[in-house]
Amino acid sequence: VKTWIFFFYHCASNSTLREIHHEMTSMGQTRIVQLLAYGASQGVFSSDDHEMKAKTIQRLITGSLVELVTEFGPREKERIQTECVKACMSFVAR
């Protein structure tokens, strides 16, 4: 996680790394959209605006990673992870 945060830091001042990060983020968003669409087809998730929901899920995960590294560390890992999953699931629930 610390390496990923360090990568974020470098993306702020390096346009090449920022573009790489954008490409990786887009790939992740596409995968999440596919998961949401599948879940919607199974009646598990709501069926509206998968792209916006996928991006919001990425933001929740990124925020949780930043919180883990900058505020609490390993002692709160399970709690942060559980709360992030709950937030994501409640966001996409039917």
Backbone bond lengths (Angstrom), bond angles and torsions (degrees), N, CA, C in turn:
res aa  C-N    CA-C-N  psi(-1)  N-CA   C-N-CA  omega(-1)  CA-C   N-CA-C  phi
1 V - - - 1.448 - - 1.530 110.24 -
2 K 1.322 117.43 -41.75 1.457 120.05 -179.47 1.531 111.20 -61.80
3 T 1.318 116.68 -36.32 1.465 120.41 178.11 1.519 110.32 -64.56
4 W 1.318 116.69 -40.21 1.464 121.15 179.34 1.532 110.37 -64.30
5 I 1.314 117.17 -42.83 1.465 121.55 177.99 1.530 109.61 -64.16
6 F 1.315 116.92 -39.20 1.468 121.20 177.11 1.528 110.24 -62.67
7 F 1.315 116.75 -38.76 1.463 121.64 175.90 1.532 109.79 -62.17
8 F 1.333 117.75 -44.08 1.470 121.12 176.14 1.530 110.25 -54.80
9 Y 1.308 115.73 -45.41 1.465 121.13 -179.82 1.530 110.75 -56.04
10 H 1.315 116.24 -46.19 1.463 119.82 -178.79 1.530 112.30 -70.78
11 C 1.305 117.36 -30.24 1.469 120.68 177.14 1.529 111.53 -63.07
12 A 1.312 116.71 -28.43 1.460 120.92 -178.62 1.525 112.04 -63.61
13 S 1.322 117.69 -26.78 1.461 120.02 -176.08 1.527 113.95 -123.39
14 N 1.318 116.96 3.47 1.464 120.15 -178.01 1.524 108.80 -127.38
15 S 1.325 116.58 108.70 1.464 120.42 -174.99 1.526 112.59 -65.35
16 T 1.318 118.23 -30.10 1.471 120.45 177.70 1.523 110.07 -66.61
17 L 1.320 116.70 -46.80 1.464 119.98 178.12 1.521 110.92 -66.02
18 R 1.337 116.96 -36.03 1.461 120.40 178.36 1.532 109.94 -61.23
19 E 1.321 117.30 -40.95 1.467 120.85 178.98 1.532 110.67 -66.81
20 I 1.326 116.95 -40.80 1.469 120.48 176.26 1.526 109.84 -60.89
21 H 1.329 115.89 -44.10 1.461 120.13 179.08 1.523 110.62 -62.07
22 H 1.316 116.62 -42.43 1.468 120.73 178.25 1.533 110.70 -59.57
23 E 1.317 117.47 -44.31 1.470 121.58 178.71 1.524 110.89 -62.15
24 M 1.323 117.26 -44.64 1.472 120.48 179.65 1.527 110.82 -65.02
25 T 1.327 115.92 -40.49 1.455 120.16 179.11 1.524 110.80 -64.75
26 S 1.319 116.63 -40.00 1.471 120.62 177.85 1.530 111.19 -63.05
27 M 1.332 116.25 -40.84 1.468 119.18 177.46 1.523 110.60 -62.37
28 G 1.327 116.63 -43.08 1.466 120.60 178.24 1.516 111.45 -63.14
29 Q 1.326 116.29 -41.83 1.465 120.09 179.52 1.527 110.32 -62.89
30 T 1.316 117.04 -40.47 1.473 120.77 178.00 1.520 110.95 -61.10
31 R 1.314 116.86 -42.28 1.470 120.19 178.48 1.524 111.23 -64.31
32 I 1.321 116.72 -42.23 1.461 119.66 179.29 1.522 110.46 -65.26
33 V 1.335 117.48 -40.83 1.471 121.26 176.71 1.524 109.97 -57.07
34 Q 1.322 117.14 -44.22 1.467 121.18 179.24 1.526 111.13 -62.70
35 L 1.326 117.33 -41.61 1.463 120.63 177.51 1.525 111.14 -63.92
36 L 1.327 116.24 -41.73 1.465 119.93 179.09 1.528 111.25 -65.60
37 A 1.327 116.45 -41.14 1.461 119.96 178.79 1.526 110.88 -64.02
38 Y 1.327 116.49 -41.86 1.463 119.55 177.61 1.531 110.02 -63.89
39 G 1.318 116.74 -46.53 1.465 120.36 178.57 1.518 112.25 -60.03
40 A 1.327 116.53 -37.96 1.462 120.62 177.44 1.523 110.46 -66.19
41 S 1.334 117.14 -39.68 1.474 120.19 179.46 1.526 111.82 -66.11
42 Q 1.338 116.43 -23.12 1.465 121.88 178.85 1.529 112.11 -94.31
43 G 1.335 116.03 -0.67 1.459 120.27 179.52 1.517 114.62 80.20
44 V 1.325 116.97 14.02 1.456 120.99 -177.58 1.527 111.30 -90.29
45 F 1.328 117.12 -40.60 1.459 122.80 -177.52 1.513 109.97 -112.62
46 S 1.329 115.54 159.68 1.457 119.84 174.07 1.534 108.63 -67.12
47 S 1.320 116.06 160.17 1.463 119.29 -172.44 1.522 113.61 -108.58
48 D 1.308 117.70 19.21 1.460 118.46 -177.38 1.528 112.89 -111.30
49 D 1.309 115.97 141.77 1.465 126.41 171.01 1.531 114.25 46.45
50 H 1.317 116.20 61.56 1.462 120.95 -179.42 1.528 112.55 -61.76
51 E 1.336 117.26 -35.05 1.470 119.61 -178.35 1.534 111.33 -62.92
52 M 1.324 116.67 -46.56 1.462 120.33 179.77 1.529 110.12 -65.55
53 K 1.302 116.42 -40.43 1.465 119.72 -179.96 1.520 111.14 -66.35
54 A 1.328 117.08 -39.49 1.467 120.74 178.98 1.528 110.34 -62.46
55 K 1.322 116.97 -44.06 1.467 120.55 179.49 1.531 110.25 -64.75
56 T 1.314 117.13 -40.12 1.465 120.46 179.20 1.526 110.76 -65.44
57 I 1.319 117.37 -39.53 1.469 120.84 176.36 1.527 109.96 -60.83
58 Q 1.339 116.62 -43.43 1.470 119.36 176.87 1.526 110.75 -58.81
59 R 1.312 116.41 -41.53 1.467 120.15 -179.88 1.530 111.33 -65.19
60 L 1.316 116.98 -39.64 1.470 120.35 177.07 1.525 110.97 -62.79
61 I 1.327 116.21 -42.90 1.462 120.29 -179.94 1.525 110.58 -65.91
62 T 1.330 116.81 -45.36 1.462 120.28 179.64 1.527 110.91 -61.51
63 G 1.325 116.76 -43.89 1.456 120.06 177.72 1.514 112.11 -61.04
64 S 1.324 116.30 -38.37 1.470 120.25 178.41 1.525 110.77 -65.86
65 L 1.327 116.95 -39.15 1.468 120.23 178.02 1.523 110.80 -64.38
66 V 1.323 116.60 -43.47 1.466 120.19 178.65 1.524 109.73 -62.68
67 E 1.324 117.16 -44.34 1.469 120.64 177.91 1.518 110.90 -59.13
68 L 1.310 116.74 -44.83 1.464 121.44 -178.58 1.524 111.13 -59.00
69 V 1.327 116.43 -45.79 1.458 120.78 -174.68 1.528 112.61 -78.76
70 T 1.330 117.15 -37.28 1.464 119.13 -171.37 1.525 114.53 -97.55
71 E 1.340 117.74 -16.94 1.453 118.99 -175.47 1.529 114.05 -116.20
72 F 1.318 117.14 -48.60 1.461 119.23 -167.97 1.519 115.13 -117.22
73 G 1.296 117.33 -39.09 1.450 120.25 -177.88 1.520 112.27 78.34
74 P 1.321 116.23 -167.03 1.465 122.45 -172.64 1.527 115.32 -57.31
75 R 1.328 118.04 -29.38 1.477 119.43 -176.40 1.526 112.12 -63.83
76 E 1.323 117.85 -22.28 1.465 120.98 -179.16 1.531 112.35 -112.14
77 K 1.324 116.72 11.78 1.462 120.69 -175.14 1.530 112.08 -56.35
78 E 1.309 117.29 -48.83 1.464 120.43 -176.41 1.528 111.60 -63.44
79 R 1.330 116.91 -42.49 1.459 120.62 179.48 1.528 111.25 -63.56
80 I 1.334 116.56 -46.41 1.467 120.65 -179.41 1.521 109.94 -62.89
81 Q 1.314 116.48 -43.63 1.462 120.80 179.65 1.532 110.68 -62.59
82 T 1.316 117.24 -45.86 1.466 121.54 -179.86 1.519 111.24 -61.75
83 E 1.329 116.66 -44.42 1.459 120.13 -179.95 1.528 112.20 -66.15
84 C 1.325 117.06 -36.85 1.466 120.62 177.78 1.531 110.45 -65.20
85 V 1.313 116.85 -45.06 1.470 120.66 178.68 1.527 110.09 -62.07
86 K 1.326 117.55 -44.21 1.468 120.83 178.35 1.522 111.07 -59.53
87 A 1.328 116.48 -44.40 1.468 120.70 -179.65 1.528 110.64 -62.97
88 C 1.318 116.70 -44.49 1.465 120.54 179.38 1.525 111.00 -63.30
89 M 1.316 116.74 -45.18 1.458 120.39 -178.24 1.532 111.60 -66.71
90 S 1.322 117.45 -39.20 1.465 118.74 179.62 1.532 110.34 -68.89
91 F 1.312 116.94 -29.84 1.449 121.74 179.64 1.540 112.14 -67.77
92 V 1.324 116.61 -34.15 1.470 120.09 -175.59 1.540 113.08 -102.48
93 A 1.322 116.60 -0.95 1.478 119.97 -177.39 1.518 111.23 -60.40
94 R 1.317 114.01 153.56 1.480 120.00 179.28 1.483 112.15 -65.56
